[in-house]
Amino acid sequence: MTLKTKAVFLAAILAAAGGTAAQADDRGGCGSMAVEVHKAVEANPQSPNLEAALDEQRHALIYCSTGYYGSGVRHYSKALELLGAAKSDQSPR
């Protein structure tokens, strides 16, 4: 795993950790999807879609860290799709 990938993963986890209790469910969706995408990236380092998936992961991080959790989850879902990984049952709000 590259340093850049580790940094994006860590930032996603930290972004999901902040906020109010009312946002906990939405943040949790971002946090759990961040973990799923991280695992999928590690499992598919030779994927021809890796760069596109990493771009989606970066977009998701930006949306999740600014409170747009539904958009963030959709970008994480797209990253999983690009990597051929199973999608989470998380539904964006």
MODELLER restraints for C-alpha pairs under 7 A, 6 or more apart:
rsr = mdl.restraints
at = mdl.atoms
rsr.add(forms.Gaussian(group=physical.xy_distance, feature=features.Distance(at['CA:1:A'], at['CA:42:A']), mean=6.56, stdev=0.5))
rsr.add(forms.Gaussian(group=physical.xy_distance, feature=features.Distance(at['CA:8:A'], at['CA:58:A']), mean=6.97, stdev=0.5))
rsr.add(forms.Gaussian(group=physical.xy_distance, feature=features.Distance(at['CA:9:A'], at['CA:34:A']), mean=6.82, stdev=0.5))
rsr.add(forms.Gaussian(group=physical.xy_distance, feature=features.Distance(at['CA:9:A'], at['CA:38:A']), mean=6.49, stdev=0.5))
rsr.add(forms.Gaussian(group=physical.xy_distance, feature=features.Distance(at['CA:12:A'], at['CA:31:A']), mean=6.80, stdev=0.5))
rsr.add(forms.Gaussian(group=physical.xy_distance, feature=features.Distance(at['CA:12:A'], at['CA:34:A']), mean=6.29, stdev=0.5))
rsr.add(forms.Gaussian(group=physical.xy_distance, feature=features.Distance(at['CA:12:A'], at['CA:61:A']), mean=5.45, stdev=0.5))
rsr.add(forms.Gaussian(group=physical.xy_distance, feature=features.Distance(at['CA:13:A'], at['CA:31:A']), mean=5.77, stdev=0.5))
rsr.add(forms.Gaussian(group=physical.xy_distance, feature=features.Distance(at['CA:15:A'], at['CA:64:A']), mean=6.88, stdev=0.5))
rsr.add(forms.Gaussian(group=physical.xy_distance, feature=features.Distance(at['CA:15:A'], at['CA:65:A']), mean=4.89, stdev=0.5))
rsr.add(forms.Gaussian(group=physical.xy_distance, feature=features.Distance(at['CA:16:A'], at['CA:27:A']), mean=5.03, stdev=0.5))
rsr.add(forms.Gaussian(group=physical.xy_distance, feature=features.Distance(at['CA:16:A'], at['CA:28:A']), mean=6.64, stdev=0.5))
rsr.add(forms.Gaussian(group=physical.xy_distance, feature=features.Distance(at['CA:16:A'], at['CA:30:A']), mean=6.32, stdev=0.5))
rsr.add(forms.Gaussian(group=physical.xy_distance, feature=features.Distance(at['CA:16:A'], at['CA:31:A']), mean=5.23, stdev=0.5))
rsr.add(forms.Gaussian(group=physical.xy_distance, feature=features.Distance(at['CA:16:A'], at['CA:65:A']), mean=6.90, stdev=0.5))
rsr.add(forms.Gaussian(group=physical.xy_distance, feature=features.Distance(at['CA:26:A'], at['CA:69:A']), mean=5.76, stdev=0.5))
rsr.add(forms.Gaussian(group=physical.xy_distance, feature=features.Distance(at['CA:27:A'], at['CA:69:A']), mean=6.45, stdev=0.5))
rsr.add(forms.Gaussian(group=physical.xy_distance, feature=features.Distance(at['CA:29:A'], at['CA:73:A']), mean=6.66, stdev=0.5))
rsr.add(forms.Gaussian(group=physical.xy_distance, feature=features.Distance(at['CA:29:A'], at['CA:90:A']), mean=6.14, stdev=0.5))
rsr.add(forms.Gaussian(group=physical.xy_distance, feature=features.Distance(at['CA:30:A'], at['CA:64:A']), mean=6.20, stdev=0.5))
rsr.add(forms.Gaussian(group=physical.xy_distance, feature=features.Distance(at['CA:30:A'], at['CA:69:A']), mean=6.27, stdev=0.5))
rsr.add(forms.Gaussian(group=physical.xy_distance, feature=features.Distance(at['CA:30:A'], at['CA:72:A']), mean=6.46, stdev=0.5))
rsr.add(forms.Gaussian(group=physical.xy_distance, feature=features.Distance(at['CA:30:A'], at['CA:73:A']), mean=5.60, stdev=0.5))
rsr.add(forms.Gaussian(group=physical.xy_distance, feature=features.Distance(at['CA:33:A'], at['CA:73:A']), mean=6.63, stdev=0.5))
rsr.add(forms.Gaussian(group=physical.xy_distance, feature=features.Distance(at['CA:33:A'], at['CA:76:A']), mean=6.05, stdev=0.5))
rsr.add(forms.Gaussian(group=physical.xy_distance, feature=features.Distance(at['CA:34:A'], at['CA:76:A']), mean=6.81, stdev=0.5))
rsr.add(forms.Gaussian(group=physical.xy_distance, feature=features.Distance(at['CA:37:A'], at['CA:76:A']), mean=6.57, stdev=0.5))
rsr.add(forms.Gaussian(group=physical.xy_distance, feature=features.Distance(at['CA:37:A'], at['CA:79:A']), mean=6.75, stdev=0.5))
rsr.add(forms.Gaussian(group=physical.xy_distance, feature=features.Distance(at['CA:37:A'], at['CA:80:A']), mean=5.93, stdev=0.5))
rsr.add(forms.Gaussian(group=physical.xy_distance, feature=features.Distance(at['CA:40:A'], at['CA:80:A']), mean=6.88, stdev=0.5))
rsr.add(forms.Gaussian(group=physical.xy_distance, feature=features.Distance(at['CA:40:A'], at['CA:83:A']), mean=6.70, stdev=0.5))
rsr.add(forms.Gaussian(group=physical.xy_distance, feature=features.Distance(at['CA:40:A'], at['CA:85:A']), mean=6.31, stdev=0.5))
rsr.add(forms.Gaussian(group=physical.xy_distance, feature=features.Distance(at['CA:44:A'], at['CA:83:A']), mean=6.85, stdev=0.5))
rsr.add(forms.Gaussian(group=physical.xy_distance, feature=features.Distance(at['CA:47:A'], at['CA:83:A']), mean=6.67, stdev=0.5))
rsr.add(forms.Gaussian(group=physical.xy_distance, feature=features.Distance(at['CA:49:A'], at['CA:82:A']), mean=5.83, stdev=0.5))
rsr.add(forms.Gaussian(group=physical.xy_distance, feature=features.Distance(at['CA:49:A'], at['CA:83:A']), mean=6.39, stdev=0.5))
rsr.add(forms.Gaussian(group=physical.xy_distance, feature=features.Distance(at['CA:50:A'], at['CA:83:A']), mean=6.83, stdev=0.5))
rsr.add(forms.Gaussian(group=physical.xy_distance, feature=features.Distance(at['CA:53:A'], at['CA:79:A']), mean=4.27, stdev=0.5))
rsr.add(forms.Gaussian(group=physical.xy_distance, feature=features.Distance(at['CA:53:A'], at['CA:82:A']), mean=5.81, stdev=0.5))
rsr.add(forms.Gaussian(group=physical.xy_distance, feature=features.Distance(at['CA:53:A'], at['CA:83:A']), mean=6.70, stdev=0.5))
rsr.add(forms.Gaussian(group=physical.xy_distance, feature=features.Distance(at['CA:56:A'], at['CA:75:A']), mean=5.29, stdev=0.5))
rsr.add(forms.Gaussian(group=physical.xy_distance, feature=features.Distance(at['CA:56:A'], at['CA:76:A']), mean=6.42, stdev=0.5))
rsr.add(forms.Gaussian(group=physical.xy_distance, feature=features.Distance(at['CA:56:A'], at['CA:78:A']), mean=6.67, stdev=0.5))
rsr.add(forms.Gaussian(group=physical.xy_distance, feature=features.Distance(at['CA:56:A'], at['CA:79:A']), mean=5.37, stdev=0.5))
rsr.add(forms.Gaussian(group=physical.xy_distance, feature=features.Distance(at['CA:57:A'], at['CA:75:A']), mean=6.52, stdev=0.5))
rsr.add(forms.Gaussian(group=physical.xy_distance, feature=features.Distance(at['CA:57:A'], at['CA:76:A']), mean=5.71, stdev=0.5))
rsr.add(forms.Gaussian(group=physical.xy_distance, feature=features.Distance(at['CA:57:A'], at['CA:79:A']), mean=6.17, stdev=0.5))
rsr.add(forms.Gaussian(group=physical.xy_distance, feature=features.Distance(at['CA:59:A'], at['CA:75:A']), mean=6.53, stdev=0.5))
rsr.add(forms.Gaussian(group=physical.xy_distance, feature=features.Distance(at['CA:60:A'], at['CA:71:A']), mean=6.99, stdev=0.5))
rsr.add(forms.Gaussian(group=physical.xy_distance, feature=features.Distance(at['CA:60:A'], at['CA:72:A']), mean=3.93, stdev=0.5))
rsr.add(forms.Gaussian(group=physical.xy_distance, feature=features.Distance(at['CA:60:A'], at['CA:73:A']), mean=6.52, stdev=0.5))
rsr.add(forms.Gaussian(group=physical.xy_distance, feature=features.Distance(at['CA:60:A'], at['CA:75:A']), mean=4.95, stdev=0.5))
rsr.add(forms.Gaussian(group=physical.xy_distance, feature=features.Distance(at['CA:60:A'], at['CA:76:A']), mean=5.73, stdev=0.5))
rsr.add(forms.Gaussian(group=physical.xy_distance, feature=features.Distance(at['CA:61:A'], at['CA:72:A']), mean=6.47, stdev=0.5))
rsr.add(forms.Gaussian(group=physical.xy_distance, feature=features.Distance(at['CA:63:A'], at['CA:69:A']), mean=6.28, stdev=0.5))
rsr.add(forms.Gaussian(group=physical.xy_distance, feature=features.Distance(at['CA:63:A'], at['CA:71:A']), mean=6.17, stdev=0.5))
rsr.add(forms.Gaussian(group=physical.xy_distance, feature=features.Distance(at['CA:63:A'], at['CA:72:A']), mean=4.81, stdev=0.5))
rsr.add(forms.Gaussian(group=physical.xy_distance, feature=features.Distance(at['CA:64:A'], at['CA:72:A']), mean=4.99, stdev=0.5))
rsr.add(forms.Gaussian(group=physical.xy_distance, feature=features.Distance(at['CA:70:A'], at['CA:92:A']), mean=4.29, stdev=0.5))
rsr.add(forms.Gaussian(group=physical.xy_distance, feature=features.Distance(at['CA:70:A'], at['CA:93:A']), mean=5.04, stdev=0.5))
rsr.add(forms.Gaussian(group=physical.xy_distance, feature=features.Distance(at['CA:73:A'], at['CA:92:A']), mean=6.09, stdev=0.5))
rsr.add(forms.Gaussian(group=physical.xy_distance, feature=features.Distance(at['CA:74:A'], at['CA:92:A']), mean=6.92, stdev=0.5))
rsr.add(forms.Gaussian(group=physical.xy_distance, feature=features.Distance(at['CA:77:A'], at['CA:87:A']), mean=6.22, stdev=0.5))
rsr.add(forms.Gaussian(group=physical.xy_distance, feature=features.Distance(at['CA:80:A'], at['CA:86:A']), mean=6.79, stdev=0.5))
rsr.add(forms.Gaussian(group=physical.xy_distance, feature=features.Distance(at['CA:80:A'], at['CA:87:A']), mean=6.33, stdev=0.5))
